[in-house]
Amino acid sequence: MTEQRFFAQAEASAWTELGPGNTRRVLIHTPELMQVEFGFEQGAIGAPHTHPHIQVSYVAEGRFEVTIDGVTEVVGQGGSFIVPSGLVHGVVALEKGRLVDVFTPHRADFL
């Protein structure tokens, strides 16, 4: 196992292009927990999907239409939402923005 990091500086993490208007960077993680930043251009879509991880998301910038298990709400800067394991969820960026997501356990598919 690699040595556990206790600190992460934003500039140390590279952005990954996910699709039109979507980027992601893993900020820090342990086997039990992961923090990831997502960038969205206005109108970009985080397509509906599901995963076994519990997710909590913080809107660091912008406004998003968030749908979780068929329920939709607009969440703006400073707001948060939680996605229990296994529920279908997705977002639409109503304006340029950033989400900071925390997953438990970590998303091995992001590493």
LUMMAR-462447 format. One record per residue: x, y, z of N, C-alpha, C in turn; chain; residue number from 1; residue in three letters. Coordinates in pm, 1 decimal, always signed. Example, Ala and Ser with C-alpha at 12.3 -4.5 7.8 and 13.67 -1.06 7.14 Angstrom:
BEGIN
+----------+----------+----------+----------+----------+----------+----------+----------+----------+------+--------+-------+
|      nxx |      nyy |      nzz |     caxx |     cayy |     cazz |      cxx |      cyy |      czz | nuba | gudren | mikol |
+----------+----------+----------+----------+----------+----------+----------+----------+----------+------+--------+-------+
|  +1319.0 |   -569.0 |   +780.0 |  +1230.0 |   -450.0 |   +780.0 |  +1320.0 |   -330.0 |   +780.0 |    A |      1 |   ALA |
|  +1285.0 |   -225.0 |   +708.0 |  +1367.0 |   -106.0 |   +714.0 |  +1290.0 |     +3.0 |   +787.0 |    A |      2 |   SER |
+----------+----------+----------+----------+----------+----------+----------+----------+----------+------+--------+-------+
end
This chain:
BEGIN
+----------+----------+----------+----------+----------+----------+----------+----------+----------+------+--------+-------+
|      nxx |      nyy |      nzz |     caxx |     cayy |     cazz |      cxx |      cyy |      czz | nuba | gudren | mikol |
+----------+----------+----------+----------+----------+----------+----------+----------+----------+------+--------+-------+
|    +84.6 |   -119.4 |     +0.0 |     +0.0 |     +0.0 |     +0.0 |    +88.0 |   +124.2 |     +0.0 |    A |      1 |   MET |
|    +43.0 |   +228.6 |    -68.1 |   +119.3 |   +352.7 |    -70.3 |   +100.3 |   +428.2 |    +60.8 |    A |      2 |   THR |
|   +191.2 |   +518.4 |    +85.8 |   +183.9 |   +599.3 |   +207.1 |    +60.4 |   +689.1 |   +204.7 |    A |      3 |   GLU |
|     -9.1 |   +698.0 |   +317.9 |   -129.9 |   +779.1 |   +328.6 |    -96.5 |   +927.4 |   +325.3 |    A |      4 |   GLN |
|   -163.7 |  +1001.8 |   +236.7 |   -149.8 |  +1147.4 |   +233.1 |   -251.1 |  +1208.1 |   +328.6 |    A |      5 |   ARG |
|   -208.9 |  +1309.9 |   +401.6 |   -298.4 |  +1380.9 |   +493.2 |   -341.7 |  +1515.8 |   +436.8 |    A |      6 |   PHE |
|   -271.0 |  +1565.0 |   +336.8 |   -299.6 |  +1695.4 |   +278.3 |   -300.6 |  +1683.3 |   +126.7 |    A |      7 |   PHE |
|   -378.5 |  +1767.9 |    +61.8 |   -381.0 |  +1771.9 |    -84.1 |   -394.9 |  +1916.6 |   -128.6 |    A |      8 |   ALA |
|   -308.5 |  +1958.5 |   -217.3 |   -315.4 |  +2091.5 |   -275.6 |   -382.3 |  +2079.1 |   -412.5 |    A |      9 |   GLN |
|   -471.9 |  +2170.1 |   -444.3 |   -549.6 |  +2161.7 |   -568.1 |   -460.9 |  +2148.2 |   -691.1 |    A |     10 |   ALA |
|   -351.5 |  +2222.5 |   -697.2 |   -266.7 |  +2219.9 |   -816.1 |   -192.8 |  +2086.3 |   -834.0 |    A |     11 |   GLU |
|   -195.2 |  +2000.7 |   -732.4 |   -127.4 |  +1870.4 |   -741.9 |   -211.9 |  +1765.5 |   -813.6 |    A |     12 |   ALA |
|   -338.4 |  +1795.6 |   -837.7 |   -428.6 |  +1699.8 |   -901.9 |   -458.0 |  +1741.6 |  -1045.0 |    A |     13 |   SER |
|   -443.7 |  +1647.4 |  -1137.7 |   -469.3 |  +1676.3 |  -1279.3 |   -616.9 |  +1659.3 |  -1311.5 |    A |     14 |   ALA |
|   -668.1 |  +1743.9 |  -1401.8 |   -805.5 |  +1733.6 |  -1449.0 |   -813.9 |  +1627.3 |  -1558.0 |    A |     15 |   TRP |
|   -923.2 |  +1551.2 |  -1558.9 |   -952.2 |  +1451.9 |  -1661.6 |  -1075.0 |  +1497.6 |  -1737.8 |    A |     16 |   THR |
|  -1065.7 |  +1501.1 |  -1871.4 |  -1181.2 |  +1535.4 |  -1955.5 |  -1275.5 |  +1415.6 |  -1957.6 |    A |     17 |   GLU |
|  -1402.9 |  +1440.2 |  -1928.4 |  -1502.7 |  +1332.9 |  -1924.6 |  -1594.3 |  +1334.5 |  -2045.4 |    A |     18 |   LEU |
|  -1611.0 |  +1447.8 |  -2105.0 |  -1702.2 |  +1464.7 |  -2217.2 |  -1723.0 |  +1612.7 |  -2238.3 |    A |     19 |   GLY |
|  -1810.1 |  +1649.3 |  -2329.6 |  -1832.8 |  +1791.6 |  -2357.9 |  -1871.3 |  +1870.4 |  -2231.7 |    A |     20 |   PRO |
|  -1782.8 |  +1961.2 |  -2190.3 |  -1813.0 |  +2049.2 |  -2077.6 |  -1796.5 |  +1988.5 |  -1940.5 |    A |     21 |   GLY |
|  -1741.4 |  +1865.8 |  -1930.6 |  -1727.0 |  +1798.1 |  -1800.8 |  -1581.4 |  +1761.2 |  -1774.1 |    A |     22 |   ASN |
|  -1532.8 |  +1795.3 |  -1655.1 |  -1399.4 |  +1755.7 |  -1611.7 |  -1406.4 |  +1703.6 |  -1469.3 |    A |     23 |   THR |
|  -1300.8 |  +1628.3 |  -1430.6 |  -1296.4 |  +1570.9 |  -1295.3 |  -1151.6 |  +1565.4 |  -1250.1 |    A |     24 |   ARG |
|  -1131.5 |  +1586.1 |  -1119.0 |  -1001.4 |  +1558.7 |  -1059.2 |  -1020.3 |  +1500.6 |   -920.1 |    A |     25 |   ARG |
|   -948.4 |  +1393.1 |   -893.7 |   -949.1 |  +1330.6 |   -761.9 |   -857.2 |  +1413.3 |   -673.9 |    A |     26 |   VAL |
|   -909.8 |  +1462.1 |   -562.5 |   -831.9 |  +1548.2 |   -474.5 |   -751.9 |  +1468.6 |   -372.4 |    A |     27 |   LEU |
|   -818.7 |  +1373.6 |   -306.1 |   -752.6 |  +1294.0 |   -202.8 |   -839.7 |  +1172.1 |   -174.1 |    A |     28 |   ILE |
|   -777.1 |  +1064.6 |   -127.6 |   -856.5 |   +944.9 |    -98.5 |   -783.6 |   +849.7 |     -5.0 |    A |     29 |   HIS |
|   -862.3 |   +768.0 |    +60.0 |   -818.5 |   +650.6 |   +135.1 |   -903.0 |   +535.2 |    +81.3 |    A |     30 |   THR |
|   -880.6 |   +412.8 |   +125.5 |   -969.2 |   +305.2 |    +80.6 |  -1116.0 |   +326.8 |   +121.3 |    A |     31 |   PRO |
|  -1138.2 |   +399.6 |   +229.0 |  -1273.6 |   +418.4 |   +280.7 |  -1343.7 |   +544.3 |   +232.1 |    A |     32 |   GLU |
|  -1268.1 |   +641.0 |   +178.1 |  -1324.2 |   +773.4 |   +151.3 |  -1251.0 |   +839.4 |    +34.9 |    A |     33 |   LEU |
|  -1325.3 |   +919.4 |    -44.0 |  -1263.4 |   +988.4 |   -157.5 |  -1329.6 |  +1123.5 |   -177.5 |    A |     34 |   MET |
|  -1247.7 |  +1226.0 |   -208.5 |  -1297.9 |  +1358.7 |   -241.4 |  -1259.5 |  +1390.5 |   -385.9 |    A |     35 |   GLN |
|  -1360.0 |  +1432.7 |   -464.1 |  -1342.0 |  +1455.4 |   -607.3 |  -1407.9 |  +1588.1 |   -644.3 |    A |     36 |   VAL |
|  -1341.2 |  +1665.5 |   -730.3 |  -1398.0 |  +1790.5 |   -779.7 |  -1439.2 |  +1771.2 |   -925.8 |    A |     37 |   GLU |
|  -1558.9 |  +1814.4 |   -959.4 |  -1610.6 |  +1807.8 |  -1095.7 |  -1633.9 |  +1949.8 |  -1145.8 |    A |     38 |   PHE |
|  -1592.2 |  +1977.6 |  -1269.3 |  -1617.9 |  +2106.2 |  -1332.3 |  -1718.3 |  +2089.6 |  -1445.0 |    A |     39 |   GLY |
|  -1811.4 |  +2183.2 |  -1456.1 |  -1916.1 |  +2178.6 |  -1557.6 |  -1926.6 |  +2313.4 |  -1627.6 |    A |     40 |   PHE |
|  -1931.1 |  +2311.5 |  -1759.5 |  -1966.2 |  +2430.4 |  -1835.7 |  -2118.7 |  +2443.0 |  -1833.1 |    A |     41 |   GLU |
|  -2170.4 |  +2562.5 |  -1855.5 |  -2315.4 |  +2581.6 |  -1857.2 |  -2378.4 |  +2486.0 |  -1958.4 |    A |     42 |   GLN |
|  -2483.9 |  +2417.6 |  -1916.5 |  -2555.8 |  +2324.0 |  -2001.5 |  -2500.0 |  +2182.9 |  -2002.0 |    A |     43 |   GLY |
|  -2382.2 |  +2162.6 |  -1943.0 |  -2322.9 |  +2028.3 |  -1939.3 |  -2407.5 |  +1936.5 |  -1852.1 |    A |     44 |   ALA |
|  -2404.3 |  +1809.2 |  -1886.9 |  -2488.3 |  +1709.8 |  -1819.6 |  -2401.2 |  +1605.4 |  -1751.5 |    A |     45 |   ILE |
|  -2434.4 |  +1576.2 |  -1627.5 |  -2383.5 |  +1458.2 |  -1557.8 |  -2492.2 |  +1353.7 |  -1576.3 |    A |     46 |   GLY |
|  -2474.0 |  +1265.3 |  -1673.8 |  -2578.5 |  +1170.8 |  -1714.9 |  -2627.8 |  +1085.7 |  -1598.6 |    A |     47 |   ALA |
|  -2757.1 |  +1051.6 |  -1599.0 |  -2810.8 |   +965.2 |  -1493.2 |  -2731.1 |   +834.5 |  -1483.8 |    A |     48 |   PRO |
|  -2697.2 |   +797.1 |  -1362.1 |  -2619.8 |   +676.5 |  -1337.3 |  -2642.4 |   +630.2 |  -1193.8 |    A |     49 |   HIS |
|  -2587.3 |   +517.2 |  -1162.4 |  -2596.3 |   +463.8 |  -1026.7 |  -2463.6 |   +398.2 |   -991.0 |    A |     50 |   THR |
|  -2434.9 |   +389.2 |   -863.2 |  -2315.5 |   +319.7 |   -814.7 |  -2341.8 |   +276.5 |   -670.6 |    A |     51 |   HIS |
|  -2263.5 |   +181.5 |   -620.8 |  -2287.4 |   +131.2 |   -485.1 |  -2236.5 |   +222.8 |   -374.3 |    A |     52 |   PRO |
|  -2164.7 |   +327.7 |   -410.5 |  -2105.4 |   +417.7 |   -311.3 |  -2209.9 |   +515.8 |   -258.1 |    A |     53 |   HIS |
|  -2195.1 |   +557.0 |   -134.4 |  -2272.1 |   +668.4 |    -81.0 |  -2198.8 |   +795.0 |   -124.7 |    A |     54 |   ILE |
|  -2273.7 |   +895.1 |   -167.3 |  -2214.5 |  +1018.6 |   -220.1 |  -2278.9 |  +1138.1 |   -152.3 |    A |     55 |   GLN |
|  -2197.4 |  +1235.6 |   -114.4 |  -2247.4 |  +1365.4 |    -71.2 |  -2178.2 |  +1468.9 |   -158.2 |    A |     56 |   VAL |
|  -2255.2 |  +1567.3 |   -207.2 |  -2202.5 |  +1666.6 |   -299.6 |  -2226.7 |  +1806.4 |   -246.6 |    A |     57 |   SER |
|  -2126.1 |  +1891.7 |   -262.9 |  -2131.9 |  +2031.9 |   -224.3 |  -2119.5 |  +2116.1 |   -350.9 |    A |     58 |   TYR |
|  -2209.4 |  +2212.1 |   -368.8 |  -2203.5 |  +2300.3 |   -485.2 |  -2108.2 |  +2415.3 |   -450.9 |    A |     59 |   VAL |
|  -1986.1 |  +2405.6 |   -501.9 |  -1884.0 |  +2506.4 |   -474.4 |  -1903.9 |  +2631.2 |   -558.1 |    A |     60 |   ALA |
|  -1967.5 |  +2613.9 |   -674.5 |  -1989.1 |  +2726.2 |   -765.9 |  -2102.0 |  +2689.2 |   -860.5 |    A |     61 |   GLU |
|  -2187.9 |  +2784.9 |   -894.5 |  -2291.8 |  +2763.7 |   -994.5 |  -2424.9 |  +2716.9 |   -938.1 |    A |     62 |   GLY |
|  -2510.8 |  +2671.7 |  -1030.1 |  -2642.6 |  +2617.8 |   -995.5 |  -2665.0 |  +2493.6 |  -1080.9 |    A |     63 |   ARG |
|  -2721.4 |  +2390.4 |  -1017.8 |  -2742.2 |  +2262.6 |  -1083.1 |  -2884.6 |  +2214.4 |  -1063.0 |    A |     64 |   PHE |
|  -2941.1 |  +2157.4 |  -1167.9 |  -3065.3 |  +2082.0 |  -1157.1 |  -3022.4 |  +1939.9 |  -1122.7 |    A |     65 |   GLU |
|  -3061.1 |  +1895.1 |  -1004.5 |  -3017.8 |  +1765.4 |   -953.2 |  -3138.9 |  +1673.1 |   -946.0 |    A |     66 |   VAL |
|  -3125.0 |  +1553.6 |  -1001.5 |  -3231.3 |  +1454.2 |   -993.8 |  -3177.4 |  +1331.4 |   -920.8 |    A |     67 |   THR |
|  -3247.9 |  +1291.6 |   -815.3 |  -3212.3 |  +1173.2 |   -737.4 |  -3337.3 |  +1088.2 |   -723.4 |    A |     68 |   ILE |
|  -3331.7 |   +967.2 |   -774.5 |  -3442.3 |   +872.2 |   -764.0 |  -3574.2 |   +932.6 |   -813.3 |    A |     69 |   ASP |
|  -3566.0 |  +1008.4 |   -923.4 |  -3685.2 |  +1066.8 |   -984.5 |  -3731.1 |  +1198.7 |   -925.5 |    A |     70 |   GLY |
|  -3664.6 |  +1248.0 |   -822.3 |  -3700.1 |  +1375.6 |   -759.2 |  -3597.5 |  +1480.4 |   -803.0 |    A |     71 |   VAL |
|  -3645.5 |  +1595.0 |   -855.2 |  -3557.1 |  +1699.1 |   -907.9 |  -3570.4 |  +1826.8 |   -826.2 |    A |     72 |   THR |
|  -3454.7 |  +1888.6 |   -800.2 |  -3450.4 |  +2016.3 |   -729.3 |  -3330.9 |  +2095.0 |   -781.0 |    A |     73 |   GLU |
|  -3341.6 |  +2227.4 |   -781.9 |  -3229.0 |  +2313.0 |   -818.2 |  -3150.2 |  +2341.4 |   -690.1 |    A |     74 |   VAL |
|  -3018.7 |  +2318.1 |   -697.7 |  -2929.7 |  +2340.1 |   -583.7 |  -2822.4 |  +2439.7 |   -627.7 |    A |     75 |   VAL |
|  -2810.0 |  +2549.0 |   -552.7 |  -2715.3 |  +2654.0 |   -586.9 |  -2592.0 |  +2653.4 |   -499.7 |    A |     76 |   GLY |
|  -2503.4 |  +2748.7 |   -528.8 |  -2377.2 |  +2762.0 |   -458.0 |  -2399.1 |  +2758.8 |   -307.1 |    A |     77 |   GLN |
|  -2320.9 |  +2675.7 |   -239.6 |  -2331.2 |  +2660.5 |    -95.2 |  -2425.8 |  +2550.5 |    -52.3 |    A |     78 |   GLY |
|  -2506.1 |  +2498.4 |   -145.2 |  -2599.0 |  +2390.0 |   -114.3 |  -2532.6 |  +2254.2 |   -127.2 |    A |     79 |   GLY |
|  -2602.3 |  +2153.2 |    -78.5 |  -2551.0 |  +2016.7 |    -80.6 |  -2662.8 |  +1919.5 |   -112.7 |    A |     80 |   SER |
|  -2624.2 |  +1798.3 |   -152.0 |  -2719.8 |  +1689.0 |   -166.2 |  -2648.9 |  +1558.0 |   -138.1 |    A |     81 |   PHE |
|  -2726.2 |  +1458.0 |   -100.8 |  -2671.9 |  +1326.2 |    -68.8 |  -2740.8 |  +1222.4 |   -155.8 |    A |     82 |   ILE |
|  -2662.3 |  +1125.1 |   -201.7 |  -2713.9 |  +1017.3 |   -286.0 |  -2685.8 |   +884.6 |   -215.4 |    A |     83 |   VAL |
|  -2789.1 |   +819.7 |   -162.7 |  -2768.4 |   +688.0 |   -102.4 |  -2724.3 |   +585.5 |   -207.1 |    A |     84 |   PRO |
|  -2662.6 |   +481.5 |   -162.5 |  -2614.2 |   +373.7 |   -248.1 |  -2724.3 |   +320.2 |   -339.5 |    A |     85 |   SER |
|  -2691.5 |   +306.7 |   -467.9 |  -2780.8 |   +240.5 |   -562.0 |  -2889.1 |   +324.0 |   -625.5 |    A |     86 |   GLY |
|  -2904.6 |   +451.1 |   -590.2 |  -3010.2 |   +532.9 |   -649.3 |  -2962.1 |   +599.2 |   -778.6 |    A |     87 |   LEU |
|  -3050.0 |   +604.5 |   -877.9 |  -3018.8 |   +672.4 |  -1003.7 |  -3016.9 |   +822.6 |   -977.4 |    A |     88 |   VAL |
|  -2911.1 |   +888.3 |  -1026.7 |  -2897.4 |  +1032.3 |  -1006.5 |  -2819.3 |  +1095.0 |  -1121.7 |    A |     89 |   HIS |
|  -2838.4 |  +1225.3 |  -1140.9 |  -2768.6 |  +1299.4 |  -1244.5 |  -2788.9 |  +1447.6 |  -1223.2 |    A |     90 |   GLY |
|  -2712.6 |  +1528.6 |  -1298.0 |  -2721.7 |  +1674.2 |  -1285.6 |  -2718.1 |  +1740.1 |  -1422.0 |    A |     91 |   VAL |
|  -2771.1 |  +1863.1 |  -1426.8 |  -2757.4 |  +1951.8 |  -1541.1 |  -2705.9 |  +2084.2 |  -1485.9 |    A |     92 |   VAL |
|  -2597.3 |  +2134.8 |  -1544.2 |  -2541.2 |  +2262.4 |  -1499.6 |  -2622.8 |  +2376.2 |  -1560.0 |    A |     93 |   ALA |
|  -2695.5 |  +2448.2 |  -1475.5 |  -2775.2 |  +2561.7 |  -1522.6 |  -2687.1 |  +2682.3 |  -1553.0 |    A |     94 |   LEU |
|  -2568.4 |  +2682.1 |  -1494.2 |  -2464.3 |  +2780.9 |  -1523.4 |  -2331.0 |  +2712.6 |  -1496.7 |    A |     95 |   GLU |
|  -2223.3 |  +2775.5 |  -1540.1 |  -2091.1 |  +2717.3 |  -1515.8 |  -2074.7 |  +2692.4 |  -1366.6 |    A |     96 |   LYS |
|  -2020.5 |  +2575.0 |  -1330.8 |  -2009.3 |  +2546.8 |  -1189.0 |  -1914.9 |  +2432.9 |  -1155.7 |    A |     97 |   GLY |
|  -1902.1 |  +2410.0 |  -1024.5 |  -1816.4 |  +2303.5 |   -971.6 |  -1888.7 |  +2232.2 |   -858.1 |    A |     98 |   ARG |
|  -1875.4 |  +2100.8 |   -857.8 |  -1924.4 |  +2018.4 |   -747.7 |  -1805.5 |  +1953.5 |   -678.6 |    A |     99 |   LEU |
|  -1809.7 |  +1945.6 |   -546.3 |  -1710.3 |  +1870.6 |   -470.8 |  -1785.1 |  +1752.9 |   -409.2 |    A |    100 |   VAL |
|  -1750.0 |  +1632.7 |   -456.8 |  -1817.9 |  +1510.6 |   -414.1 |  -1729.3 |  +1431.2 |   -319.4 |    A |    101 |   ASP |
|  -1792.3 |  +1367.3 |   -223.1 |  -1724.1 |  +1274.7 |   -133.4 |  -1795.0 |  +1140.4 |   -146.8 |    A |    102 |   VAL |
|  -1716.0 |  +1035.1 |   -165.6 |  -1768.9 |   +900.3 |   -181.9 |  -1715.3 |   +809.6 |    -72.4 |    A |    103 |   PHE |
|  -1799.8 |   +717.6 |    -26.4 |  -1755.2 |   +612.2 |    +62.6 |  -1817.4 |   +481.5 |    +16.5 |    A |    104 |   THR |
|  -1736.7 |   +376.5 |     -2.2 |  -1590.5 |   +380.4 |     -2.8 |  -1540.1 |   +454.3 |   -125.9 |    A |    105 |   PRO |
|  -1407.2 |   +458.4 |   -144.1 |  -1351.4 |   +532.0 |   -258.9 |  -1397.0 |   +470.3 |   -390.7 |    A |    106 |   HIS |
|  -1394.2 |   +549.4 |   -496.1 |  -1430.5 |   +504.7 |   -631.4 |  -1304.6 |   +452.8 |   -700.4 |    A |    107 |   ARG |
|  -1283.0 |   +324.1 |   -698.4 |  -1164.9 |   +264.2 |   -762.7 |  -1164.8 |   +295.6 |   -912.3 |    A |    108 |   ALA |
|  -1283.8 |   +310.4 |   -972.4 |  -1290.8 |   +340.0 |  -1116.1 |  -1239.4 |   +479.6 |  -1149.6 |    A |    109 |   ASP |
|  -1219.9 |   +565.7 |  -1052.1 |  -1166.7 |   +699.9 |  -1076.7 |  -1013.7 |   +704.2 |  -1066.1 |    A |    110 |   PHE |
|   -954.6 |   +596.3 |  -1015.8 |   -807.8 |   +596.6 |   -995.2 |   -733.8 |   +535.3 |  -1112.8 |    A |    111 |   LEU |
+----------+----------+----------+----------+----------+----------+----------+----------+----------+------+--------+-------+
end
